[in-house]
C-alpha cells in the first residue's frame, strides 16, 4: 500500500515580509560565440500534433549542462558532432570543440527525434541519436581535451525513437551498472476518446558482464511504465533501487509474464470487494423506517424469525446465525412493527418510530452492511436547506462586509492548467508505488542538479513563492527536503506569457527564465544594501533588496537551450552560444 505523504516546508526559508523585485540597470557582461555548424534541431512533424509532443520534443532543451564539472556545456550539431564548451575565463573563450561524432547519418532518418545526452557520472555518459539507438560511453575526465576521450562500450537498437530523461551510474555487489530512463510518445490504437497517444518511460539497466576474462556491457533489465501525460520530472535514485515521477496523470508499470498471475489475483480480490452487494436497503420518513432484505429462493415464511424490542431488532433465517441484529439508532413502537415477504423474494420490515420527526443517520448502530436509499422528495428538501449557501450568480453582493472568495478575485496568472499533479516513488523490485504526494495546486516549474551525486531537485510553486525540493531516496523520514526559496517567483513567472525555459543557480543565488526569443530575466536573492534606503509609505529603513535584471540577446534565432551555473547563464540559439556573467567568482 502506497504511503500518502506531504511536503514539509521550512519556515526559516520563507520570507513573509518580501516586498518584491526592484528593476536594476546594472550591466551584465554578455559574450557570444558563433557556432561552426547549426544546432541539430528537429522540428515537430505533422503527425506530432499533441500537447505531449510539444512538451516532450517541441520544448526540448538542446543545451546540456555537465554538473560534474564547473561551467561545462555540450550540444549536438547538424553533422552529429557532440560539441563541448568548458569555461574558465570569460575573456579567453575557446571555440566549442568536438568530443565525439555519432556514427549514424542523421539526415538519412525521416522520423527521428532530437539527439539527447545525459551525464551518468564523472566518467560515464548515456547518449541517444534520436533514431532508437542507445550508446553507453566511457568519457574519461571531461572538460579537458587531454583526459576526455569518448569511447563506446555499449550500443544497441532499442525500438522506436526516444529521448533520454535521466541516467545514473552505480556499483552493486562489485558490478558496475548504468540505469537509463527513455521517454517515448507512442500511438495508442485503443485510445479513441483522448489524444490517440500514450507516454512510455522505459527503465533500462545495463551491467558489466565478465565471461572468461572478457568484460562487456549487456542489458540486464528492461521495464516499461505507461501514462497519459508527459512527466514533468522523472529520475532514477542514485542506488538504482527506485524511481520518482512528477506527472499530471499517473504512471504504472506494464505487467510482465512473471508478475501477471500476482496482478490478476490482486485484481480478482479487489473485484470481489467492489461487487459485494449491501446486505439490506433501508428508507425512512418522519414516522417510520422500511427495511428490505433479499432472501434465498428456498426460504419460506416458516423459516423466518423476526424479533422486535423497543430499541433493537433481530432477523434469523432457518436456524442460521442472525442475519441482522443490533441496537437501533432510536426507539421504536415494537408492538406496531410488522414484516412481510414480497413476491420478489424479499423480506420487508416496517419499524414505527417512537419519536416522530428526527432523521436517523444510521439504522443499526455500527452496522455498515446496509445502504440508505433517499427518495426524490428528501433530496429536494436537503437541497433547499442548503440553498442559502450557494448562488447561481457569482458573488452577487460583492459590496457586503465579508464577500465570499470566488474566481473573480483570481488573476489570470493564478489559474493552473493542470491542478492535480502527483509525485510518486516507485520501488525497483516490486514495481509498485511506495510513496504518493498529491501536489494539488503546487505547479511544477523546473528541475535543477544541485549535487550531481544526489537526484535532481525540482521547483514547485507554493502560493506566490517557488520552493526548491531535494529528494533523498536513502532517508525515508525526510525523503523530500525544502532547501531553498525564490521569493514571489511563482507569481512572477506566471505573468511571462512567452517563457520557454526556467533555471536557477546550484548555489540558489539567482533564478532565471528566458522567452522564446531574445529576452532573459534574472531574479537575484535579496542582498543587504551598501547605502541607506527608506520606505516612504511606511517610514522605515529597508535592509535588503532583491534585484531583477533583464538582458536582450543580439539574435533573431529562437532560443533552443538554457542552462544556469553559479556564475553564468548559457543561452543557445540555432547558430550562437551566449554567456551571461551573472555572478563574479569567489
ABEGO torsion letter per residue (X at the ends): XBBBBBBBBBAAABBAABAEBBBBABBBBBBBBBBABBBBBBBBBAABABAAAAAAAAABBABBBBAABBGBBBBBBAAGBBBBBBBABAABBBBBBBABBBABBAAABAABBBBBBBBABAABBBBBAGAGBBBBBBAEBBGBAAABBBBBABBBBAEBBBBBABBBBBBBGGBBBBBBBBBBBBBBAABAABAGBBBBBBBBBBBBBBBGGBBBBBBABBBBBBBABBBABBBBBAAGABBBBBBABBBBBBBBAAAAAAAAAAAAAAAAAAABBBABBBBBBAABBBBBBBBBAABBAAABBBBBBAABBBBBBGGBBBABBEBBABBBBAAABBBBBBAAGBBBBBBBBABBGBBBABABBGBAABBBBBBAAAAAAAAAAAAAABBABBGABAABABBBBBAAABBAAABBABAABBBBBBBAAAGBBABBBBAEABBBABBBBABAABBBBBBBBBEABBBBBBBBAABAABABBBABBBBGAAAAAAABAABABBBBBAAGABBBBBBABGBBBBBBBBBBBABBBBBAAAGBBBABBBBBBBBBBBBABBBABBBBBAABBBBBBAABBBBBBABBBX
